[in-house]
């Protein structure tokens, strides 16, 4: 009886994490670079589904996300660079990231710690929880 209850409890706890598509990144910095690659390739759906938390996706409908990311991609161009990436760990499962995008034309779009670009760890992978540029 007790073993069955333990197994049932473990299955209930494991299900939400298993239902989340993996970002594939084991660091907040890794998620950011994955997002930059997907943005460069205009793979917005893959970015939305694999690098953002379910909480973010509940607050930010796909169409709003697509509109924002398409506009950002238009501003940056296809050959933008990501530089000056800094990570500030708030806890073992939460981190802020500061970075700069440099567009093809040399314009710099900076995200500072003050902008609160928050990343969260779910299971063993990191995800973007809040992004100042969308939703």
Beta strands, then each sheet from edge to edge (+ up, - down):
strand 1: 81-91
strand 2: 94-102
strand 3: 108-111
strand 4: 118-122
strand 5: 125-130
sheet 1: 1+ 2- 3+
sheet 2: 1+ 2- 4+ 5-
end
